[in-house]
């Protein structure tokens, strides 16, 4: 099951609007297929994804704790077959 959020274009503006909190994120290709799932401090992680061209779209879910983000990312990777 994907994150219950809409896709956003992975741009500097989108990265700038990401919270500086732990969370899980999905990167998608131009067609909306999930190509990567990660976790960490969202703004930092998305800066890296943008710099390395990892995906064209992104969606995320902020979490209260680091462990929660890591657990949620593991669940989403398994569901996405990554």
Secondary structure, DSSP 4 states (H G I P E B T S, - for coil): ---SS--EE-SHHHHHHS-SSEEEEEEE-TTS-EEEEEEEEHHHHHHHHHHHT--SEEEEEE-SSHHHHHHHHHHHHHHHT-
